């Protein structure tokens, strides 16, 4: 879901869209909150903290982007793609030779940062 950081109404509509998703989508659908137009700092009406708090309340990732400057656009899609792939193709047990205990290996797409920690355990 995307909102415009220069438009308070678009931010408030996110909660409405979240309810629609909860009502009509599969319960395991992956979601991400994208704050767009972060390049327009002087016109910003919605702070980063408010966006992060909304994402945390809904237990989803948060990314700030600028479509105009292409800032973080690829990163937002990469995060969502990683989450989808990790859900569709669950991490496999990888045997640890030292102590015999296995650890889960998650999908990490090339050129992406390690997955961002969120309030939800995945």
PEHU-V109402 format. One line per field, one symbol per residue. ss: DSSP state (2 for helix, 1 for strand, 0 for the rest). psi: psi as a letter, one per 40 degrees, with the letter a starting at -180 (. if undefined). burial: 1 if it has 24 or more other C-alpha atoms within 12 Angstrom, else 0. Layout:
BEGIN
ss->???
psi->???
burial->???
END
This chain:
BEGIN
ss->01110002222222222222222200000001111100002220000222222222200011110100001022222222222222220001111000000111100000000000000000
psi->hhiheehdddddeddddddddddeiieehhiihhhifeefdeehdhiddddddddddefiihhhihddefheddddddddddddddddgiiihhhhddeeiiihhihhiheiiihhhieih.
burial->11111000001001000100000000000111111111000000111100110110010111111100000100111111111100000000000000000000001000000000000000
END
